[in-house]
């Protein structure tokens, strides 16, 4: 008898809760416990940035990079694979926006980099990535694309990109556009059209495969080291904690 009474007392709270749940459901009420959304990991953010970059969404790619690597300009290529990927995305976003991308503008502040200085920084960063991965056609195509944006490096860009194209090693439609632009500037209309055709064959976004109407940014003197090119007023912001 005592055991039955004890069991009844033990089951009473559960029955009460079930009864409340049933009554609440009958009244159209429900209680949900949704998990707190987790912040994307740096790996997820950089993967998202890479997809945005390839889709032509340069600003979105920049924001995704800065979310995990706010000091991306100070990254040393090769030390951290993920940070190196972030640096590549950011540098190419700068290149493909013709130097317009600026982390200060992304935060709603005044730009701290001129277009030309921004492009110089991007070229230097991609050179450093290329140095850590010699003979990598994908990296060379990125560098060639960046070099094509500055008048004083366009000769080098032509050499790099034409060599890749001749060997059919250029996997970037943007690099083919860069090559087409250089050939067009030299009066090689046939060569330019051939490069644009290859771009169209590999790009899902056909709007990518056309010659730009704007002229490349004017050049500025190269800084001796990448960190020397950071904006003086934002020096503290360019330190990373990788």
Backbone torsions as a table, in degrees:
resi	resn	phi	psi	omega
1	UNK	NA	-44.1	179.7
2	UNK	-63.9	-38.5	-179.9
3	UNK	-65.0	-38.8	179.8
4	UNK	-65.1	-40.3	-179.8
5	UNK	-66.2	-40.9	-179.9
6	UNK	-64.8	-40.8	179.4
7	UNK	-64.3	-39.3	179.6
8	UNK	-64.5	-40.6	179.0
9	UNK	-66.2	-36.6	-179.1
10	UNK	-68.5	-35.0	-177.6
11	UNK	-84.3	-14.7	-175.6
12	UNK	-59.8	-46.4	-179.7
13	UNK	-60.6	-40.5	-179.9
14	UNK	-64.1	-41.4	179.6
15	UNK	-64.9	-36.3	179.6
16	UNK	-64.6	-43.7	-179.9
17	UNK	-64.7	-43.8	179.1
18	UNK	-62.7	-36.7	179.1
19	UNK	-65.5	-41.6	178.1
20	UNK	-63.4	-41.6	-179.7
21	UNK	-62.8	-41.6	179.9
22	UNK	-65.1	-42.9	179.8
23	UNK	-64.6	-40.6	-178.9
24	UNK	-64.4	-41.4	179.0
25	UNK	-65.0	-38.7	-179.7
26	UNK	-64.7	-30.9	-179.8
27	UNK	-88.1	4.1	-179.6
28	UNK	80.6	18.0	-179.8
29	UNK	-103.1	148.2	176.4
30	UNK	-150.6	151.6	178.0
31	UNK	-117.9	122.1	-179.2
32	UNK	-117.0	139.9	178.1
33	UNK	-115.0	88.6	-178.9
34	UNK	-80.7	136.1	177.4
35	UNK	-66.9	147.5	177.8
36	UNK	-67.6	126.9	-179.5
37	UNK	-57.8	132.5	-179.4
38	UNK	-88.0	143.0	177.0
39	UNK	-68.9	135.9	178.9
40	UNK	-56.7	143.1	177.8
41	UNK	-72.4	161.0	176.9
42	UNK	-55.3	-37.4	178.6
43	UNK	-61.9	-44.4	179.1
44	UNK	-65.3	-39.6	-178.8
45	UNK	-65.1	-42.1	-179.0
46	UNK	-71.5	-35.4	175.1
47	UNK	-62.6	-40.0	177.8
48	UNK	-65.9	-38.8	178.9
49	UNK	-63.7	-40.6	179.8
50	UNK	-64.5	-40.7	177.9
51	UNK	-65.3	-41.7	179.2
52	UNK	-63.5	-40.6	179.5
53	UNK	-61.3	-46.6	-178.7
54	UNK	-68.2	-23.4	177.8
55	UNK	-85.6	1.0	180.0
56	UNK	83.3	11.7	-178.9
57	UNK	-96.3	75.6	-173.6
58	UNK	-64.3	-41.2	-179.7
59	UNK	-65.3	-41.6	179.0
60	UNK	-65.0	-39.5	177.9
61	UNK	-62.5	-41.2	179.5
62	UNK	-63.0	-45.7	-179.6
63	UNK	-61.7	-40.5	-179.8
64	UNK	-64.5	-39.7	178.1
65	UNK	-65.6	-48.6	-176.9
66	UNK	-65.6	-23.9	178.2
67	UNK	-63.0	-32.7	-179.8
68	UNK	-109.0	-25.6	-178.4
69	UNK	-131.4	73.4	-178.4
70	UNK	-62.4	-23.4	178.5
71	UNK	-105.1	38.7	-173.2
72	UNK	-59.3	-29.4	-178.6
73	UNK	-64.9	-21.2	-178.1
74	UNK	-97.2	5.8	-179.8
75	UNK	-64.8	137.6	173.9
76	UNK	-96.7	112.8	-177.2
77	UNK	-56.8	137.9	176.2
78	UNK	95.8	-21.3	-178.1
79	UNK	-76.8	-38.7	-179.1
80	UNK	-133.9	113.3	-176.1
81	UNK	-55.4	-41.5	-178.7
82	UNK	-69.0	-41.1	177.9
83	UNK	-64.2	-35.3	177.5
84	UNK	-66.2	-39.6	175.5
85	UNK	-62.0	-41.6	179.3
86	UNK	-62.6	-42.4	179.0
87	UNK	-62.3	-42.8	179.1
88	UNK	-60.0	-47.6	-178.9
89	UNK	-61.1	-46.0	-177.6
90	UNK	-63.9	-44.3	-179.2
91	UNK	-63.0	-42.3	179.4
92	UNK	-70.0	-31.8	175.3
93	UNK	-63.8	-38.6	175.4
94	UNK	-62.2	-46.6	-178.8
95	UNK	-61.8	-48.1	-174.0
96	UNK	-76.5	-10.3	173.5
97	UNK	-102.3	10.6	-178.7
98	UNK	56.5	38.3	175.9
99	UNK	85.9	5.4	-176.8
100	UNK	-75.7	-28.7	-176.3
101	UNK	-66.4	131.8	-179.8
102	UNK	-151.0	129.1	-176.9
103	UNK	-63.4	-28.8	177.1
104	UNK	-66.8	-42.1	177.4
105	UNK	-64.4	-34.8	179.0
106	UNK	-63.9	-26.3	178.4
107	UNK	-94.5	6.0	178.3
108	UNK	86.5	10.3	179.8
109	UNK	-101.6	175.0	179.4
110	UNK	-70.2	142.2	-180.0
111	UNK	-60.2	140.3	-179.9
112	UNK	-110.3	-1.5	179.9
113	UNK	-123.4	137.1	170.9
114	UNK	-75.9	161.4	179.9
115	UNK	-60.0	-46.3	-177.2
116	UNK	-63.8	-45.0	179.4
117	UNK	-64.0	-36.9	178.2
118	UNK	-62.2	-44.0	179.5
119	UNK	-67.5	-37.4	176.4
120	UNK	-61.5	-42.7	178.9
121	UNK	-62.4	-43.4	-179.0
122	UNK	-62.3	-43.5	178.0
123	UNK	-60.1	-45.9	-178.5
124	UNK	-63.8	-41.0	179.6
125	UNK	-64.1	-43.3	179.9
126	UNK	-70.5	-29.1	172.7
127	UNK	-62.6	-42.7	-178.3
128	UNK	-67.0	-37.5	175.7
129	UNK	-65.0	-42.1	178.8
130	UNK	-60.4	-36.7	-179.7
131	UNK	-66.0	-28.4	179.4
132	UNK	-85.3	-14.6	-179.1
133	UNK	-134.5	67.1	-176.6
134	UNK	-62.8	145.5	177.0
135	UNK	64.4	25.5	175.5
136	UNK	-96.9	110.0	-176.3
137	UNK	-57.9	-35.7	-179.4
138	UNK	-65.1	-42.7	179.2
139	UNK	-68.6	-39.9	178.8
140	UNK	-64.1	-37.2	177.5
141	UNK	-64.7	-40.9	177.0
142	UNK	-60.2	-46.1	-179.1
143	UNK	-64.3	-44.2	179.2
144	UNK	-60.3	-39.8	177.6
145	UNK	-60.8	-44.0	179.8
146	UNK	-66.5	-43.2	-179.5
147	UNK	-60.5	-30.2	-177.5
148	UNK	-68.5	-14.3	-176.1
149	UNK	-83.1	-15.0	-176.5
150	UNK	-116.2	130.0	-176.9
151	UNK	-53.3	-40.8	-174.7
152	UNK	-78.7	-4.7	177.0
153	UNK	-119.1	8.6	-177.4
154	UNK	-69.8	-30.4	175.9
155	UNK	-63.4	-43.9	177.6
156	UNK	-64.4	-40.4	179.2
157	UNK	-59.7	-44.2	179.4
158	UNK	-59.6	-43.6	-179.9
159	UNK	-62.1	-47.7	-178.1
160	UNK	-63.6	-50.5	-174.4
161	UNK	-71.0	-40.6	-180.0
162	UNK	-64.0	-38.5	178.9
163	UNK	-63.3	-43.9	178.4
164	UNK	-64.6	-42.7	-178.6
165	UNK	-65.0	-41.3	-179.7
166	UNK	-61.4	-32.8	-179.8
167	UNK	-94.3	3.9	-178.3
168	UNK	54.9	44.9	-179.1
169	UNK	-111.5	4.1	-176.5
170	UNK	-89.8	110.9	-176.5
171	UNK	-98.1	8.0	-176.8
172	UNK	-113.7	121.8	176.1
173	UNK	-62.0	-32.5	179.3
174	UNK	-65.1	-35.4	178.2
175	UNK	-67.6	-35.2	176.4
176	UNK	-66.4	-37.0	176.3
177	UNK	-63.9	-41.2	178.1
178	UNK	-60.5	-42.9	178.9
179	UNK	-65.4	-42.2	178.5
180	UNK	-61.1	-40.0	179.9
181	UNK	-64.1	-43.3	179.1
182	UNK	-64.7	-43.4	179.7
183	UNK	-65.1	-40.7	179.3
184	UNK	-62.0	-39.9	-179.9
185	UNK	-64.4	-25.8	178.6
186	UNK	-92.9	4.8	178.5
187	UNK	84.6	10.5	180.0
188	UNK	-92.3	77.8	-177.0
189	UNK	-65.2	-37.9	-179.9
190	UNK	-64.6	-45.6	178.5
191	UNK	-64.4	-37.4	179.0
192	UNK	-64.2	-44.3	179.9
193	UNK	-65.7	-35.9	177.7
194	UNK	-63.1	-41.3	178.9
195	UNK	-67.3	-40.4	178.4
196	UNK	-65.9	-34.5	177.7
197	UNK	-63.8	-43.2	177.8
198	UNK	-65.0	-36.5	176.0
199	UNK	-59.9	-47.5	-178.3
200	UNK	-63.0	-31.3	-178.8
201	UNK	-72.1	-23.2	-177.0
202	UNK	-113.2	-8.6	-177.0
203	UNK	-104.1	135.2	175.2
204	UNK	-77.1	-29.5	179.5
205	UNK	-95.0	99.6	-175.9
206	UNK	-66.2	-21.1	179.9
207	UNK	-65.6	-19.1	179.2
208	UNK	-68.9	-34.8	-169.5
209	UNK	-88.0	65.1	175.9
210	UNK	-147.6	153.6	-179.1
211	UNK	-71.8	136.1	178.8
212	UNK	-69.6	151.0	179.2
213	UNK	-91.4	-24.6	-177.4
214	UNK	-83.1	150.7	175.9
215	UNK	-80.6	151.4	176.7
216	UNK	-61.1	154.4	179.9
217	UNK	-65.7	150.6	177.4
218	UNK	-71.6	154.3	-173.1
219	UNK	-87.3	158.3	171.1
220	UNK	-130.9	164.8	-178.5
221	UNK	-65.4	140.1	178.2
222	UNK	-71.0	139.4	174.8
223	UNK	-80.0	149.9	-177.3
224	UNK	-66.8	-24.8	179.8
225	UNK	-144.9	152.3	-174.3
226	UNK	-60.4	-42.7	-176.8
227	UNK	-67.3	-20.0	177.5
228	UNK	-72.6	-13.4	-176.6
229	UNK	-93.1	-3.7	-179.1
230	UNK	-70.0	153.0	-178.1
231	UNK	-66.8	127.2	-176.7
232	UNK	-55.6	-39.0	-176.0
233	UNK	-72.8	-12.1	-177.2
234	UNK	-120.7	24.7	-174.8
235	UNK	-56.7	-41.0	-177.7
236	UNK	-66.4	-29.3	-177.9
237	UNK	-72.1	-18.0	-173.6
238	UNK	-91.2	3.4	176.3
239	UNK	-83.7	139.0	-179.4
240	UNK	-110.2	165.6	179.2
241	UNK	-123.2	41.3	-177.3
242	UNK	-76.1	NA	NA
